[in-house]
Structures are given as C-alpha cells and as structure tokens.
Amino acid sequence: MTATQLQPFLEMRGIVKRFPGVLALNGVDLTVYAGEVHVLLGENGAGKSTLIKILSGVFPPDSGTILFQGRPVTIRNPHDAQLLGVSTIYQELNLVPDMTVAENIFLGREPMLLRRFGLVDHKLLVRQARELLASLNLQIDPQAVVKRLGIAQQQMVEIAKALSLNSRLIVMDEPTAVLTAHEIDQLFSAIAELKQRGVAIVYISHRLDEVKTLGDRATVLRDGTWVDTVRVADTSIDQLIRMMVGRDLMEKFPKIQVALGDEVLRVEQLSRKGVLHDISFHLRRGEILGIAGLVGAGRTEMARAIFGADPFDAGQVLMHGQPVDIKSPAHAIHKGIALVPEDRKRHGILAHLSIKHNITLSALGAFSRGGFINRQQEHTHAQDYAASMRIAAPDIERWVHYLSGGNQQKVVIAKWLSSQADIFLFDEPTRGIDVAAKVEVYQLMNELLKRGSAIIMISSELPEILGMSDRILVMRGGRICGEFLRAEATEENILDRALRGAPDNQSAMETNVTNGDMT
Amino acid sequence: MSNAPAGDIATQPAAATHSHRFVVMLRRLPWGRIGMPLVLIAMAVFFGTINPNFWSVTNLTNVSRQISVLALISIGQTFAILSAGIDLSVGSLLALVSVACAQGMLEFGLVGGIVVGVLAGCLAGLVNGILIAKARIPAFIATLGMLVAARGLALTLSGGLPIAGLPHEFLFIGAGYLGPFPVPSVIAAVAFVVAYVLLSRTRFGRYVYAMGSNEEAAVLSGINVVKYKIMVYVVSGLFAGIAGVVLTSRVISGQPTLGEVQELYSIAAVVIGGGKITGGVGGIGRTLMGVLVLGMLSNGLNLIQVSSYVQNIVVGAIIIIAVYIDLARERRR
C-alpha cells in the first residue's frame, strides 16, 4: 500500500454518538484512502452501524469532525452524503422491486425527453443503464424487473447505481451475508474493478476469511471505542479476533459429543412440486444434523415443511416412530418442534414487543389459566432466560427493536427454549452475529444436546457445518444429494456435492440449479 | 454530559449549568406516559379559564355521557388497529344494531331487544373477521364493504324510517343514573376496564399485539392467527353492539341513520392516544386519552362558542399534530 503517502479521502475524527442509555460511539477515528478496501470490524453493538450511519447522513454525530479530502464537512442528511460522493449499500437493499434495473439505477435522475411535461426518455434510460452495466462486466438485462433478480444481482445493481452517482466512497454492510460462493466471486471482482477506478470502499463483514482476501486495512471497534487500525496483510485472523473481543476465544467451535439416543424424527420421501423432491432422513437424540447447500437449494423450504409452515404434496413425517400430520406451526410446537428462522427480522422477532413478551410468546399456555396470564411467573421465567442467554439489555421490558442482531437472535432462541421443544430446526443460526455471540449460540446447542434434544442446523457457512455437525446432509435443487459423517466430511467434498450434485446423476440435475425461488 | 445538545452553552458555561441540568431532566421525563395526561390538564385549564362552567358537575357529567358511545366503539377499534387491521364498519354498525335492537324489542321485549342488538353487532363482526382472516381480504376493504352494506341493511330492515314505540324503561340505559353517574358513562367505564384486562392480562390480548407487530413471526411462534383475528373483529362488533344499544336508548327509537362518520372518530381516538396505525403499538389507556381529548375538545369549544364548522378544523389539526409528535419522538430514539 502506497496510499498512506497521499491525502486521505475521508477522515472521521473523535466521533461521539450517544443514544438514550447508550454511548454508541466514544471518540472513534476512521481514515480511508482512495482505492483501498477498508474493513470495519467489531462485534455486534461495537458501533460499526452507527459510524456508517453518521457517514451516510442518517443521523448527525454529537461531536467530532469529518473531513473529505482535508476539507471539514457537515453531513446533515443522506442527500449531503450523496453530494460528497458517499453511497451506502445496506443489507436490506434499497431498490424498488417492481421497477426495472434501468429505472432503479436512474431513479429520480431519469433522462428526460420533454422536461416540461415530465416525459422520461426510455430509450436513452435503457441505453445508459446498459453501458454502465457493461462497463462493470455485469451480465444483467437493464430491462429486467428487479424483483425477479437474485439477491447478488440486485446488489450489483446497487453498485452500478452508486457508480452512476459518481460515488467515490462506497460503504458495503455485510454484502456477502446472503450470497453463495459463486456470487461472492462476482462481488469480489466487481470490488476489484471499483478499486481500479480509485473508489474507496468501507467494508463491513463478520467473515474474517474474506476480510483477509479482500481488505487492505482494517479498523477494529469494540464497545463504541476505536481499538486499532491495522494493515490486513500483517495481521492474522486470530489477532483480529482478539482485538474484536478483547480476549482470546477459547474455541471457535466448542463441539461436544453426546451419546446418541433414539430416533426422534424421520422424514420419508417428503416432496413438494417444484421445490422438494423425495427428501428422506432421520434424526436422533443428542445429534446435530447439518444441512449444507447453496442458497435456493430448498433447505429453508424443507425446514418450513416439517414445521407445518408450508404444505407438502407427498411423503410423511414420523416422530418417535409414529406418523404425525403436522398442519400448522402451532401444531408443530405442540409436538415439540422449534424453528429458529433464517430471516430474523421478518420471521423471528416481534420488534415492537418487549424482550419479555418475545421470550414467552410460544409458551404462554404454560403461564396461563383460563386465558389469563400469570404475569409474575411470566416475568420470572423471562428474566431467567434473558440472564442465562446473557441478553445484553438494561431490562427485559425494552423493545427487541432496539437490540443488536446478536441479542435479537438470542431472544428468538430463548423463545424456543421456553417452548419446551426437543427438536430444534436452526436455519442459519449465526447469520449476521458476531464471533463471540456465535460461540454462545454453539454452546447453547451443546446444552440442548445434553438435555436430550436433537438439532437440525441449516447453514451456508461450511466451517460452522463442519465444526458443529455430527452428520451432514447436502442439498441441491430440492434434493438430498449427499450424506457425510463428521469424520469423513471436508469442505471440498461438501462443496462438490452442493455445486454438482450426487455423482450418479450430476448431469440430470444441471438444469435445476438456479430454480430455487418459486413464485 | 460533555456532548451538550446546544452550542450556546459552551459560550456561557457558568450561567448555563443550572438550566442545562433542567433541560436534561426534562428530556429524561417519560413523555410517552405523562404527555397525554398533561395535554388533557392543559386543555381543561384552558377551557375552564375562559368559561368556568366547564368545571361544573353538570357539564363534566354531560361530557362523560356524550363521549360514552365514541368510547365504546373506540375500544373495539383499538383491538382492530393493534392487530394491524382496521374496522371501518363500526359507524354503520351503530345504525344496524339500533334497528335490530328496536325491532327485536318490539318483538321479544326489553331484554330480548338488547340481546338482539348486541348479537347483531357480534355477528357483523364475525362476518368481518371471516372475510379478513379466512378469505384474506384486506381489513380496510372488508370493513369498507361492511360499512356500506350494514347501512343498507339498516335502511332496508327499517324501510328508512325510525322505529318508535320502545318501552319507557329502556330509557334507563341511555338517560338513567347509577348514583351520581350517568348509566352510559358507567357502561363505558366498565368496558374500558374489561378491555384493559383483556389486552394486558390475557393470551388473547398478547396475541393481538403479536399479530400487529409481526404477523409472520406470530404464525411461526405457533399463534393461531386466523382464530384470533376473527376474535378481534367479533370483539369490535361486540363493542359496536353495546354502543348501538346505548345510542338507541338515548334516542329511544331505532334509527337507521345513526353513527355516520363515527368510525373515523374512533380511528382518530386511537391514533391521537398514540396507537400506531400499522399495529402492534398502543393500548386501551392510550385510546381512553384519545377519546377524552376529542370529547373535551368538542365540549370545550362549544362552551367557548366556537362554531361547529371551526371545531372540525381544530379536530382535524389535532389528529395530524398528535401523530406527528409520535413520529418525531420515534425518530429521535
């Protein structure tokens, strides 16, 4: 990196931001040069999002200075940020789903045919969009409706949009969280192209391996304070982790072995037209069954079908050897099944309910008589779970909305622990939560196993699958195309199955690969 | 507190310390809880200063009687809005209930008529609930249909004419007293207590909030959303039924034209009190505040002789201001 000799593109100095009850940022510095990928690291709640939101004008800092190319500026709103050349690509993408790619890219800046009458020059719009996409080597049809694109392509559209705004600093907030390996490659080559053009990138990710491949420098935050800014090439992953958590993590995957017990769940030839095909497997007490596969392989759909959230056409589910006909999530919960969903915000948390009410929601029956809730019992119960899960919040009356992602996930898990389930379906249990919280989730799984529960863990993170599973199923195109025991599984053989399917019918399934989302 | 909100404090640090502390203290007050009661007190002081009659027992008794019908339908509306729905039909239901109650009373006697009236409200609510929860018609549309249809049904059943000849004892419900308290006010007060208990102490109440906050998550948490949604609209219909009976007694006849635009005032009461129109946030206490604001406003403006035309302007402005303040507070968090 020779960039250090130049004037920085962005300097944030001594940024302080206080929210009611929390000091979110306490004198944080961030310096970013043109053409570098600057990684922002820290656990959930460390202040990364707050810093980014200040930079992109969502809210102002309480104190501190921001310099662009040495010039002090005030960013009052997102428009100011845009004028300074800052674009932010959030995890929840900001595209209009029913409009085309071209319309999205030039939203609010459409080329006009007759300005006075507000007529949009559609041909020019499409042509400009096509040129822009081509310059980024993106194979996206400018006239495609955005909601029909995959998430990765939508992200590329956001990047194209940022470039069309002449952005010189692009903030990416966990862009790879929802991408498959192949899509991640696409994103990385787009990022390389951006660097070439001298665009600065502030990159937030929890995946430390990709930080190593991608990052030039990294700034680590912890509890709202600046810890260090380092050159990524000179720093090991372990060192980064230590800076983030402030201590050594004993183990990334604290896997324990529990003696396997009876079969608790058996799925036979579960099928749903166009989504799931002949899914068969079994699950035993004390076991973690990992489900690997690409996004869209039908893993979430399978979990939802077992949980009664989606119907299926054929096949059956047996619990403890008895066939069960689960018609609804309520029924599944009654039978002792829990589902920790993939999309925490949409399916997991009830944002405007308190921590307490979230935790007890599925177990109210246990604290009720004749429909009336015993509030004392409820409170004690929620308090116990919040404490044992180490949910970080001033009190359990607080809205879940105000918690960090990791704490929200703990609330969702606490809800299911309360429901007295003994079969747990975890769908991406550690997505978007920080390293320390991840380990806590794994330890929780261990506790469940010790209690005699059984776990199905869907995950797109291979290290997690390999680190925690006793047995691994690989899914592709709605089918199970591989099964490995813990001892025989490697990243290579799982990925091979996930990408190419089972050895005997690899060609037959080639056509099925992109068809994960049925509408 | 180094990051004081105002820059001018830095220029005169010594003098500002006290007022600064005061500002900080003010900011820390739980405005969400005490804001509306303070507004009510301010309004009462304002109206009472201009016209001391405002404070007379007769007048306050009148206010409590006048707001009882709005109070009852607003309670039902609270359930609907909390569950992320809405019930536009409650105004028309007042008319339908009134006609059903009067006809039932002529047919089956006093108690029979009251039962028929309340049941008519529940039944209409059940239809609303089934349309919304089972047929998945958006609540706005389903209850809009009911708004038009219930009014039509009331007019059809009554032939468009008032139904007179109701027993004299029926007057007790609308015009009688229990001790010093008007009967409608007592009914509304009891209804508030019952609704408060339902919402804050029962599983049903908790599930209403859960559905309103995040319906998909509620389903995945094992809540039978179809059942509880239907219950929400039956409850709303029930309270409209009780309100309809009270109103019928006050006019001592079945009237197919009662209750026009009352549904909008009930929605206004919920949002003025601080209920979120998209559901999940609010409560029966807040709705009570909203009802009191609307009731006191119309009474007070009458007493200080503001024309009813101008009153509408004021009420409209209050609705918007109340919601704006809520939004602004939420943004600051």
HADDOCK unambig.tbl for C-alpha pairs under 7 A between the chains (distance, minus, plus):
assign (segid A and resid 19 and name CA) (segid B and resid 333 and name CA) 6.99 0.50 0.50
assign (segid A and resid 20 and name CA) (segid B and resid 333 and name CA) 6.97 0.50 0.50
assign (segid A and resid 62 and name CA) (segid B and resid 3 and name CA) 5.95 0.50 0.50
assign (segid A and resid 63 and name CA) (segid B and resid 3 and name CA) 6.57 0.50 0.50
assign (segid A and resid 329 and name CA) (segid B and resid 219 and name CA) 6.72 0.50 0.50
assign (segid A and resid 329 and name CA) (segid B and resid 220 and name CA) 5.58 0.50 0.50
assign (segid A and resid 329 and name CA) (segid B and resid 221 and name CA) 6.97 0.50 0.50
assign (segid A and resid 329 and name CA) (segid B and resid 222 and name CA) 4.98 0.50 0.50
assign (segid A and resid 330 and name CA) (segid B and resid 222 and name CA) 3.60 0.50 0.50
assign (segid A and resid 330 and name CA) (segid B and resid 223 and name CA) 6.02 0.50 0.50
assign (segid A and resid 330 and name CA) (segid B and resid 224 and name CA) 6.71 0.50 0.50
assign (segid A and resid 333 and name CA) (segid B and resid 222 and name CA) 6.35 0.50 0.50
assign (segid A and resid 346 and name CA) (segid B and resid 216 and name CA) 6.99 0.50 0.50
assign (segid A and resid 346 and name CA) (segid B and resid 217 and name CA) 6.76 0.50 0.50
assign (segid A and resid 347 and name CA) (segid B and resid 216 and name CA) 5.67 0.50 0.50
assign (segid A and resid 347 and name CA) (segid B and resid 217 and name CA) 4.30 0.50 0.50
assign (segid A and resid 348 and name CA) (segid B and resid 217 and name CA) 5.39 0.50 0.50
assign (segid A and resid 349 and name CA) (segid B and resid 217 and name CA) 6.51 0.50 0.50
assign (segid A and resid 350 and name CA) (segid B and resid 210 and name CA) 6.67 0.50 0.50
assign (segid A and resid 350 and name CA) (segid B and resid 213 and name CA) 5.59 0.50 0.50
assign (segid A and resid 350 and name CA) (segid B and resid 214 and name CA) 5.40 0.50 0.50
assign (segid A and resid 350 and name CA) (segid B and resid 217 and name CA) 6.67 0.50 0.50
assign (segid A and resid 351 and name CA) (segid B and resid 213 and name CA) 6.56 0.50 0.50
assign (segid A and resid 352 and name CA) (segid B and resid 213 and name CA) 5.82 0.50 0.50
assign (segid A and resid 352 and name CA) (segid B and resid 280 and name CA) 6.42 0.50 0.50
assign (segid A and resid 352 and name CA) (segid B and resid 281 and name CA) 6.82 0.50 0.50
assign (segid A and resid 361 and name CA) (segid B and resid 221 and name CA) 6.91 0.50 0.50
assign (segid A and resid 362 and name CA) (segid B and resid 221 and name CA) 5.40 0.50 0.50
assign (segid A and resid 362 and name CA) (segid B and resid 222 and name CA) 6.20 0.50 0.50
assign (segid A and resid 364 and name CA) (segid B and resid 203 and name CA) 6.77 0.50 0.50
assign (segid A and resid 371 and name CA) (segid B and resid 202 and name CA) 5.33 0.50 0.50
assign (segid A and resid 371 and name CA) (segid B and resid 203 and name CA) 5.51 0.50 0.50
assign (segid A and resid 372 and name CA) (segid B and resid 201 and name CA) 5.67 0.50 0.50
assign (segid A and resid 372 and name CA) (segid B and resid 202 and name CA) 4.26 0.50 0.50
assign (segid A and resid 372 and name CA) (segid B and resid 203 and name CA) 6.31 0.50 0.50
assign (segid A and resid 373 and name CA) (segid B and resid 201 and name CA) 5.49 0.50 0.50
assign (segid A and resid 373 and name CA) (segid B and resid 202 and name CA) 5.28 0.50 0.50
assign (segid A and resid 373 and name CA) (segid B and resid 203 and name CA) 6.33 0.50 0.50
